[in-house]
């Protein structure tokens, strides 16, 4: 069974990480091919992964007509019939490939249906394009019910064309000496994993950190990079805020092991893997009440959801000052993770779609030979 996984990102981030987890946990019997940009760290990881039978290079987050046709040649050469695209840019490629190669069966995972940043005209154009492309999509995968509802409300597809499959991960193991190695054993650590761009809204996180400026026992640990990082790091130094910037790192379990509270200020999400990672360690989450966040963080059960900075400030203080509540949220978080976000559940559901499409393709092929 030959599956092509298509993405226009292979850098650090939840989308590429999701694909990496899928590649490494699919059952035997799948020949996996990849189309992606030459980004660190995942392009090289996939290039050297024994499960990957072939890789075709694309341009990072940029459409190319030349790449479209070379990718079609790659698909025909390797006799691929099932294509699973991930994210908005990859979805443009996959559905256009269906038009020029009708035998392809297209599965598309949106990883976030985001129109909040668009004005009226741009939003209308984007939704019209998505509606058109849905005609060439056999199956949509939504990573959250909130994402699915947004798509249905905008009439992107009919209900029978979509399945909700939550992102899944392996449960992280807490490293007991992480705080000591960071010399933070006497601190309350509030962590955020971020791309430092508009959707992650790190200027709100900065405002929240500034509200804790006089709390010497609290430090904010910011993990990641992006266009807003340099400005925020400079401001934090000038205003002497307790923010520690790590940059991009592969040591997410290490930093999360030193974390007491996880903070997310995202304006929108698909289903954030970083929150799921934190939850697997029993870390209470304080997060904006937006699609994706509110399907991982259950308000007053595994953490708190907030609307503004002042509410987030009060919620963080409540978790710090109420040990019984903190321990209750921590215990609930681990249980909720195990019930909803274990990777085996995600992989099994995706495999069912692959196998169903494979069987349909073979039945059609057999019938055509009989005719």
N, C-alpha and C positions, 0 to 999 in steps of 0.2 A: 504494500500500500504506500504510494508515493505522495507525500504532503509537502507543499511549498509554503513556508512561513515568510511573510512579506512585511517589512517595516522600513520606514525612512529614518529611523533612529537606531543606533547601536551604541550610544553613549550611556552614561550613568542616568538612571531614571526608572520609574516604575514600569513603563511599557516594555523596554528591552529586558528588564529583570524578569517580568512575567514570561516573556518568550523563552528566556534562558531556563527558567524553572520547567516550562512545558517540554522543551527539548530533552532535558535531563531526566524527566520522569515519565515520558510516554513509554508504553509497553513495547516489547520486542514485536517485530512484524511491521513496523513503520519505517520507511525510508524517508528521512527528513532532508529537505533542501531549504536553503536560506537565500533570500534576496534582501540586502541591507547595505548601508553605507560603510565605508572603511573608517569606522569610529572606534576609539578605545572606550571601554575595555572589551566589548562583546564581539566585535568583528573577529579579533584574533582568537578569542576563546572558542567561537563557533568554527572558525577555520581549522582549529586543531582538535575539535571534538569528534571522536570516532563515530558518534551517532549521526553526524551531518555528512551526507553523501556528496554534496556539492553546494557551492556558494556563488552568488552572482552579485557583483558590486553595483550599488546605486549611489546617488548623490544625496548628501545629508539634507533632509527636509526641503528638497527642491525637485520639482517635476522636470523630467527630460524626455522628449519624444524619442530621441535616439535610444535612451535606456529602456523605454517602453518596448520598442521593437527588438532590441537585443535580449531583453528578458523573455519575450515571446519565443524567440529562437531557443533560448535556454530551456524553456518549458517543453517545447516540442522535442528537442534533442533528448531530454531525460524522460519523455513520455509521462509527464505529470498531468493529472486530471483534477486534483483537489488543491485549491489555493486558499490559504487562510491569511487574510490581511489584518494588520493591527494598527489602528490609529487613522486619523483623517487623511494624511498624505498617502499612506499605503492603500487606503480605500479608493483613491482616485486611480492609481495604477491597476488595482485588481479588477475593478468594474470595466475599465477601458480594455483590459486584456480579454475579458469575457466577450466584448463586442467583436474583437478581431479573432478570437479563438473560442467559438461557441461551445466547444466540448468541455471547457473548464467548468467546474462547480466551485462557486465562490462562497466562502464563509467570511464574514467581516465582523471583527470585534472593534467597537468604537473607542473603548477606553476613555470615555467622557464625551458627552454631547454638549458642547460649549458654545452658546450664542450670546452670553451675557456681555462679551466685550465688543459686540458688533452694534453699529447704528441700525436704524430701521431698514435702510436700503440694502446694506451689506448682509444683514440677517435674512432678508427676503431672498436675496440671490443665493446665499449659502443653502437655505432650506430647499429652494427649488432644485439646486444641483443635487442635493442628497436624495430628494424624492425621485429624480430621474435615475440616479445611479442605483437606487434600490430595486429598480426593474431588472437589474442584471445581478442581483444578489440572491443566492439560494437560501442562505441562513444568516441572520444577525445574531451575535452574542452580545448581550448587555452584561456589564460587570456588576450592576446594581439595579434594584427595582426602581430607584429614583431616576436613574439614567433611562431605563426603559420607558417610564411614564413620560419623561420629557420628549422622547422620540414619538411616542404614540400621540401625545397632545399636539405635536407639530405635524402629525400625519406622515412621518418619514417612512413608515412601513405598517403593514397590517399585523395584528397581534399574533397570528399564526406563523409569522416569519421570524419571530424573535424568541430566544431563550435567555433567561437570566442564569449566568454561571458566575458566582462570586470568585474573585481572585483568591488563590490559596498559596500557602507557603509551608515549608517545614518549620516546626516549632523551634524557636531559638533556645539555646541553652545559656543561662545566666552565668557569667564569669565572675566569681566571688571577689576577686582582687582588682577589679577594674577601677573602682574609685581610688584605691591606694596607689595604683600605677599612675593615675592622673593627678595624684596629690589633692584629691577632692573629698577625702573621707569625712571631713567635718562640714561639708556643704550639702545643701539641697540642690539637686541638679535637675533643671528643666530643659529638655532637649527638643530640637526640631530638625528634621531632615528636609532639605529644601533645594530647589533649583535656583532660588533667588531671582525670580522673575514675576511678572504681573499676576499670574494665577495663584502663586503661593503667598502673595501679599505680605512680604516680610517687613514692610514698613509698619504694618500693624503690630507684628511681633516685636519690632523695635520699640514702639510706643509702650507696649506691655512691659518689656524689660526695663524701660526708663522709669516706670512706675515703681519698680523694685530697687531703684538705685541705692537707697539707703539701707537695704536689707543685706548686710554683709555676709549672711549665712546662705544666700541664694546665688547661684550662678546659672547663666543660660548657655547651653552648649548648642551651637549651630553647625550642622553637618551638611556640607554641600558647597555649591558654587553657582555662578550665574552672573548675568549683567548687573544686578543690583548689589552684589556682594562688596565690591570695592568701596562704593559710597557708604554703605552701612558700616563697614569695618572702620573706615576713617572717622565717621561720626561717633562710633562707639568709643574710639580712642580719645577723641576730643572731649567727649562728655564723661569719660571715665566710667562707662557702664560695665557691669559684670557679665560680659558676653565673650565666650571663647569660640573662635572660628577655627574649624578643623580643615576646611576645604573638602573636596571630594575624597572619599576613602572607601576601601573595601572592608574596613574593620567595623561595619555597622553593629554586629553583635557586641563588640567590645564597648563601644560608646553607649549603646542602649543598656548594657549591663551596669553602667554607672549612673543610669537615669532613674530619677524618682517620679517625675511627672513628664508626660509628653504633651507638647503644645503644637497645635496646627491652626494657622490663620488663613488657610486657603479660601479663595473666593469661589472656586468650584473644583470638583474632583470627579474621577470616574469611580474607582474604589481604591483608596490609597494603600499601597502595600506597606508603606512606612508605619501607618497606624496599626495595621495587622501585625507587623513585627513587634511593635511595642506591646500590643495586647497579648501576644503569645508569651511574653515575659511577665505578664501581670502588672504592667505599668498603667496606672490610671491616666486617661486622656482628657485634656481640655481642648476642645476644637470648635471651630465655627460651625454653625448649624446650616450646612449646605449639603447638597446631594453628594453621596459617597461617604463623607465624614459621618453623617447621621445614620449610616447603615453599619458602620463599624462601632462607633461610640453610641451606646444606648444611654440617654440622659438619665442621671440619677441611679444608674445600675452599674455601668462599667466606667463612667466618667461624667463629664459635664459638656453640654453644648452651649455656646454663647453667641450673642448678637453683636456685642461691642467690647471695646477694650476694658471698660470699667467692670463689666460683668465677668470677663475673664480674670481680671485682677482679684475680684472677690472669691471666685471659684478656686483659684490657686491657693489663696490664703486659707480657705476652708479645708482643702485637702491637707495642707501643711499642719494645721492646728487640730485636726480631728483624726487621731490615729485609728479609731474604730471604723470610721467611714472610709478612710484610706485602705485599710486592710480588707474591708468588705468589697470595695471597688476592684481591688487587686485580685481577689479570689474569683469574683464574677467575671473579670476579664479573661482569665485563663479558661474558665468553663465555656464562655461564649466563643472564644477562639476555637476550642476543640469541637464545638458543635457546628461551626459555620465555615471555618477557614483553613482546615487541614488540607494540604495539597492533594492528597489522594482523591478527595471528593471532586475537586476541580478537574483533575486529569481524567477521571473516569467519565465525567459528563461530556468533556470535549471529545474523548475517544468514541463515545457513543455516536456523536454527530459524524465524525470521520467514517466510522464503519457503516453507518446508514447511507451516507453518500457513496461510499465505495460499492456497496451492494446495489444501489440504484444504477450506478454507472455500468457495472458488470451485467446487470439484467438487461439494460438498454442495448449494450453491445451484443449480448447473446441473441436478443430478439432481432436485431438488425441482420445478423448472420443467417438466421433462420429464414428471414424474408428474402 
